[in-house]
Amino acid sequence: MSAQVERLGREAMQLSPDDRMKLVEIVLTSLEEQVDRREFSAEEKARLGELWDEGIASGPGELLTMQEIIDRARKPIGD
């Protein structure tokens, strides 16, 4: 699956900024639909809602390659 994610990341970087935003919106909508289908406790739903709102409020991030995103995600917190 990681090879697929890397390929999609490379392809996404070739899109225009508007198309990238559309792609992000599609992914976020899909994730929201997945969350709606899964059983979460009220506390989990509240926390997911907070994270969702924080992500939307943070606005567009810096332009990173998929590998840079993966590297940052793997990096221990505080480094």
C-alpha atoms as an extended CHARMM CRD file, in Angstrom:
* protein
*
        79  EXT
         1         1  MET       CA              0.0000000000        0.0000000000        0.0000000000  PROA      1               0.0000000000
         2         2  SER       CA              2.8270000000        2.4740000000        0.6900000000  PROA      2               0.0000000000
         3         3  ALA       CA              3.9550000000        2.2800000000       -2.9500000000  PROA      3               0.0000000000
         4         4  GLN       CA              0.4300000000        3.2110000000       -3.9500000000  PROA      4               0.0000000000
         5         5  VAL       CA              0.3910000000        6.1320000000       -1.5030000000  PROA      5               0.0000000000
         6         6  GLU       CA              3.7520000000        7.3690000000       -2.7860000000  PROA      6               0.0000000000
         7         7  ARG       CA              2.5280000000        7.1800000000       -6.3870000000  PROA      7               0.0000000000
         8         8  LEU       CA             -0.6400000000        9.0700000000       -5.5070000000  PROA      8               0.0000000000
         9         9  GLY       CA              1.4380000000       11.6660000000       -3.6520000000  PROA      9               0.0000000000
        10        10  ARG       CA              3.6300000000       12.2210000000       -6.7150000000  PROA      10              0.0000000000
        11        11  GLU       CA              0.5850000000       12.5030000000       -8.9430000000  PROA      11              0.0000000000
        12        12  ALA       CA             -1.1120000000       14.9130000000       -6.5530000000  PROA      12              0.0000000000
        13        13  MET       CA              1.9040000000       17.2160000000       -6.6320000000  PROA      13              0.0000000000
        14        14  GLN       CA              1.4350000000       17.5990000000      -10.3880000000  PROA      14              0.0000000000
        15        15  LEU       CA             -2.0760000000       18.9790000000       -9.9260000000  PROA      15              0.0000000000
        16        16  SER       CA             -2.8560000000       22.6690000000       -9.8840000000  PROA      16              0.0000000000
        17        17  PRO       CA             -3.3650000000       24.2160000000       -6.4230000000  PROA      17              0.0000000000
        18        18  ASP       CA             -7.1340000000       24.3570000000       -7.0540000000  PROA      18              0.0000000000
        19        19  ASP       CA             -7.2470000000       20.6990000000       -8.0380000000  PROA      19              0.0000000000
        20        20  ARG       CA             -5.1770000000       19.7700000000       -4.9770000000  PROA      20              0.0000000000
        21        21  MET       CA             -7.6890000000       21.5640000000       -2.7510000000  PROA      21              0.0000000000
        22        22  LYS       CA            -10.5140000000       19.6770000000       -4.4700000000  PROA      22              0.0000000000
        23        23  LEU       CA             -8.6400000000       16.4250000000       -3.8260000000  PROA      23              0.0000000000
        24        24  VAL       CA             -8.2100000000       17.3120000000       -0.1470000000  PROA      24              0.0000000000
        25        25  GLU       CA            -11.9210000000       18.0920000000        0.1100000000  PROA      25              0.0000000000
        26        26  ILE       CA            -12.7850000000       14.7440000000       -1.4790000000  PROA      26              0.0000000000
        27        27  VAL       CA            -10.5120000000       12.8820000000        0.9340000000  PROA      27              0.0000000000
        28        28  LEU       CA            -11.8800000000       14.7530000000        3.9490000000  PROA      28              0.0000000000
        29        29  THR       CA            -15.4570000000       14.0650000000        2.8620000000  PROA      29              0.0000000000
        30        30  SER       CA            -14.6370000000       10.3960000000        2.4180000000  PROA      30              0.0000000000
        31        31  LEU       CA            -13.0580000000       10.2350000000        5.8710000000  PROA      31              0.0000000000
        32        32  GLU       CA            -16.0680000000       11.9640000000        7.3630000000  PROA      32              0.0000000000
        33        33  GLU       CA            -18.3580000000        9.3850000000        5.7480000000  PROA      33              0.0000000000
        34        34  GLN       CA            -16.1910000000        6.5560000000        7.0980000000  PROA      34              0.0000000000
        35        35  VAL       CA            -16.3620000000        8.0270000000       10.5930000000  PROA      35              0.0000000000
        36        36  ASP       CA            -20.1540000000        8.2810000000       10.3090000000  PROA      36              0.0000000000
        37        37  ARG       CA            -20.3750000000        4.5410000000        9.5390000000  PROA      37              0.0000000000
        38        38  ARG       CA            -18.2080000000        3.4540000000       12.4680000000  PROA      38              0.0000000000
        39        39  GLU       CA            -19.3420000000        3.1710000000       16.0490000000  PROA      39              0.0000000000
        40        40  PHE       CA            -17.5230000000        5.6810000000       18.2500000000  PROA      40              0.0000000000
        41        41  SER       CA            -18.1750000000        6.7040000000       21.8150000000  PROA      41              0.0000000000
        42        42  ALA       CA            -19.4920000000       10.2140000000       22.4200000000  PROA      42              0.0000000000
        43        43  GLU       CA            -16.0490000000       11.2330000000       23.7010000000  PROA      43              0.0000000000
        44        44  GLU       CA            -14.3140000000        9.8640000000       20.5840000000  PROA      44              0.0000000000
        45        45  LYS       CA            -16.7790000000       11.6610000000       18.3170000000  PROA      45              0.0000000000
        46        46  ALA       CA            -16.2320000000       14.9230000000       20.1810000000  PROA      46              0.0000000000
        47        47  ARG       CA            -12.4400000000       14.5830000000       19.9080000000  PROA      47              0.0000000000
        48        48  LEU       CA            -12.6290000000       13.7290000000       16.1930000000  PROA      48              0.0000000000
        49        49  GLY       CA            -14.8170000000       16.7840000000       15.6860000000  PROA      49              0.0000000000
        50        50  GLU       CA            -12.2650000000       18.9590000000       17.4910000000  PROA      50              0.0000000000
        51        51  LEU       CA             -9.4270000000       17.6020000000       15.3570000000  PROA      51              0.0000000000
        52        52  TRP       CA            -11.4800000000       18.1020000000       12.1980000000  PROA      52              0.0000000000
        53        53  ASP       CA            -12.2510000000       21.7210000000       13.1380000000  PROA      53              0.0000000000
        54        54  GLU       CA             -8.5950000000       22.3940000000       14.0060000000  PROA      54              0.0000000000
        55        55  GLY       CA             -7.4930000000       20.9970000000       10.6480000000  PROA      55              0.0000000000
        56        56  ILE       CA             -9.9710000000       23.1010000000        8.6950000000  PROA      56              0.0000000000
        57        57  ALA       CA             -9.1740000000       26.2340000000       10.7320000000  PROA      57              0.0000000000
        58        58  SER       CA             -5.4380000000       25.8260000000       10.1710000000  PROA      58              0.0000000000
        59        59  GLY       CA             -5.8930000000       26.5960000000        6.4890000000  PROA      59              0.0000000000
        60        60  PRO       CA             -3.5830000000       25.4490000000        3.7400000000  PROA      60              0.0000000000
        61        61  GLY       CA             -0.3020000000       24.0510000000        4.9440000000  PROA      61              0.0000000000
        62        62  GLU       CA              3.1000000000       24.2600000000        3.4030000000  PROA      62              0.0000000000
        63        63  LEU       CA              3.7450000000       22.4400000000        0.1520000000  PROA      63              0.0000000000
        64        64  LEU       CA              5.4530000000       19.1330000000        0.9850000000  PROA      64              0.0000000000
        65        65  THR       CA              6.1890000000       16.0040000000       -0.9720000000  PROA      65              0.0000000000
        66        66  MET       CA              4.5150000000       12.7970000000        0.1400000000  PROA      66              0.0000000000
        67        67  GLN       CA              7.8810000000       11.5400000000        1.4200000000  PROA      67              0.0000000000
        68        68  GLU       CA              8.3320000000       14.6700000000        3.5400000000  PROA      68              0.0000000000
        69        69  ILE       CA              4.8570000000       14.1750000000        5.0090000000  PROA      69              0.0000000000
        70        70  ILE       CA              5.6300000000       10.5300000000        5.8060000000  PROA      70              0.0000000000
        71        71  ASP       CA              9.0090000000       11.4570000000        7.3220000000  PROA      71              0.0000000000
        72        72  ARG       CA              7.4070000000       14.0960000000        9.5370000000  PROA      72              0.0000000000
        73        73  ALA       CA              4.6800000000       11.6660000000       10.6300000000  PROA      73              0.0000000000
        74        74  ARG       CA              7.3200000000        9.1080000000       11.6580000000  PROA      74              0.0000000000
        75        75  LYS       CA              9.4560000000       11.6500000000       13.5090000000  PROA      75              0.0000000000
        76        76  PRO       CA              9.0600000000       11.4550000000       17.3180000000  PROA      76              0.0000000000
        77        77  ILE       CA              7.1750000000       14.3650000000       18.8610000000  PROA      77              0.0000000000
        78        78  GLY       CA              9.5370000000       17.0310000000       20.1840000000  PROA      78              0.0000000000
        79        79  ASP       CA             12.3410000000       16.4180000000       17.6850000000  PROA      79              0.0000000000
